[in-house]
Amino acid sequence: MTNEPEWDSIVIGGGLAGLTSGAYLAMAGKSVLLLEQQAGPGGCCMAYTANGRTVPAAAHLVNDPDLINGILRELGAKEIVFTPLDPAFEVTGPCPGKSLIVTSDSEVFEKSARELVPGVPLEHVHMGLGRLIELSRQIHHETRTLPLESPELMSFFKRLILGLSMQRKLKGSMEYGRMPVQQILSSLFPGDEMQCLRAALRSVVPVHGARALDLLQLLGNVVENNIFYPDGGVESLIETLTRCFQAHGGGVRTVAKVTSVDVSGGAVTGVTLAGDISIHADQVSSTSI
Ligand SMILES: Cc1cc2nc3c(=O)[nH]c(=O)nc-3n(C[C@H](O)[C@H](O)[C@H](O)COP(=O)(O)OP(=O)(O)OC[C@H]3O[C@@H](n4cnc5c(N)ncnc54)[C@H](O)[C@@H]3O)c2cc1C
């Protein structure tokens, strides 16, 4: 076996991040090998099989389609058609026979919320929902002040300035990023009689340990009409990126689980795959391990 680098760069993981960074590297003329442990690339954007069960794609909707199409254009890939979605969700279940319609139309949103809690004075629902929407808008605008550039690629000075200004610019995001989602819901919609509405709103972010910020960010995108469905589903985005990566000369190896990143004398030398197979490269990048 030789220790000569076989590739300029190895990318671990074929999700959106790995495919995008791999495509940029390949377009820049690097020889790139992408290693994916599953049977195909896609990560959270494709169905995958674990312990004999097939799990459907996690992601379905996207925000900021112009940003995505801007990246595809830069990479020379075909742009994707996005359809705006409104209402974004219809939450059924917490109270039988009724649903919460999560939409940018505040009247329809509020009407469906009231129907979930028929015994509650109308102004209580109106006040709670009004405040929730106002906070969602605030968080949406705060999030958009964040730079798109990755902090890792910024100079120390720029990172310092960003860190200091975040305290001031992202006041709401910092506060609600620490708060459990149940806490904001209980303060805006208190009492047993509001339980049904709280449960419906909680299930908009169906993740264990969700924070108030998760709900506010999602609702912020709804009320600001920033939710889109990619034609062909998120799978089409993965297929487009995979084709683009390969068209720039990138190699994809699937069913290839990386077990370690190899280092010698303080420098990366490559990776080892399950089965003790080593692949040498000058550079290794990963969002996964
Ligand atoms: C339930 C859920 C719902 C979501 N819904 C949305 C949504 O509607 N809209 C939205 O914009 N975002 C959504 N997201 C977030 C979005 O899916 C992710 O931000 C994005 O897909 C992450 O891409 P990624 O490339 O960073 O990671 P992943 O998609 O996780 O990709 C990582 C890849 O690395 C591979 N890998 C890991 N370890 C190894 C290893 N050792 N060797 C080889 N390969 C390895 C994995 O198999 C995987 O394919 C959702 C996420 C979840 C969990």
The ligand as a Gaussian input file, in Angstrom:
#p B3LYP/6-31G(d) Opt

LIG

0 1
 C      -36.884000      15.996000      10.949000
 C      -36.179000      17.065000      10.134000
 C      -36.932000      17.876000       9.292000
 C      -36.290000      18.867000       8.546000
 N      -37.041000      19.647000       7.727000
 C      -36.448000      20.592000       6.994000
 C      -37.187000      21.356000       6.061000
 O      -38.379000      21.125000       5.846000
 N      -36.537000      22.353000       5.385000
 C      -35.201000      22.584000       5.569000
 O      -34.653000      23.509000       4.930000
 N      -34.468000      21.846000       6.414000
 C      -35.058000      20.870000       7.114000
 N      -34.312000      20.102000       7.958000
 C      -32.878000      20.369000       8.062000
 C      -32.137000      19.842000       6.808000
 O      -32.607000      18.549000       6.497000
 C      -30.663000      19.787000       7.130000
 O      -30.216000      21.044000       7.592000
 C      -29.803000      19.420000       5.922000
 O      -30.391000      18.426000       5.116000
 C      -28.487000      18.966000       6.509000
 O      -27.606000      18.627000       5.468000
 P      -26.165000      18.116000       5.852000
 O      -25.472000      17.794000       4.581000
 O      -25.482000      19.064000       6.759000
 O      -26.388000      16.808000       6.753000
 P      -27.128000      15.436000       6.429000
 O      -28.275000      15.609000       5.511000
 O      -27.358000      14.808000       7.757000
 O      -26.027000      14.620000       5.652000
 C      -24.937000      14.015000       6.289000
 C      -24.575000      12.794000       5.461000
 O      -23.368000      12.256000       5.986000
 C      -23.473000      10.858000       5.979000
 N      -22.536000      10.364000       6.985000
 C      -22.564000      10.594000       8.322000
 N      -21.519000       9.998000       8.936000
 C      -20.816000       9.383000       7.947000
 C      -19.647000       8.578000       7.943000
 N      -18.982000       8.308000       9.060000
 N      -19.197000       8.116000       6.745000
 C      -19.855000       8.408000       5.585000
 N      -20.995000       9.136000       5.541000
 C      -21.450000       9.621000       6.705000
 C      -24.925000      10.591000       6.329000
 O      -25.336000       9.302000       5.936000
 C      -25.623000      11.688000       5.530000
 O      -25.968000      11.283000       4.226000
 C      -34.895000      19.058000       8.664000
 C      -34.142000      18.218000       9.479000
 C      -34.768000      17.220000      10.198000
 C      -33.923000      16.299000      11.052000

